[in-house]
Amino acid sequence: MNEHFASLVVGLAHQAEQAIHGRLPEGTPGAPDARQVARTLIDTLGMLEEKTRGRLGPDEARLLTEALPAVRFRFASTEPRP
């Protein structure tokens, strides 16, 4: 497995998890909405999945196909109810 690819996927998923729970890095400019940050990170993982489909090794593909649905589920399950 390409360690740089794995680091990218794990890093984006971790950042999305933190944003889902309202934790943004200190000094984040403009105090953005944490849920919007999480959505952007999840969308980035989705784009990565789409653009690399069919060109990843089995371990890399499994890492991405496990990380993306997990973070999407946590995002959806924390959606504020009207």
Rosetta blueprint (number, residue, H / E / L):
1 M L
2 N L
3 E H
4 H H
5 F H
6 A H
7 S H
8 L H
9 V H
10 V H
11 G H
12 L H
13 A H
14 H H
15 Q H
16 A H
17 E H
18 Q H
19 A H
20 I H
21 H L
22 G L
23 R L
24 L L
25 P L
26 E L
27 G L
28 T L
29 P L
30 G L
31 A L
32 P L
33 D L
34 A H
35 R H
36 Q H
37 V H
38 A H
39 R H
40 T H
41 L H
42 I H
43 D H
44 T H
45 L H
46 G H
47 M H
48 L H
49 E H
50 E H
51 K H
52 T H
53 R L
54 G L
55 R L
56 L L
57 G L
58 P H
59 D H
60 E H
61 A H
62 R H
63 L H
64 L H
65 T H
66 E H
67 A H
68 L H
69 P H
70 A H
71 V H
72 R H
73 F H
74 R H
75 F H
76 A H
77 S H
78 T L
79 E L
80 P L
81 R L
82 P L
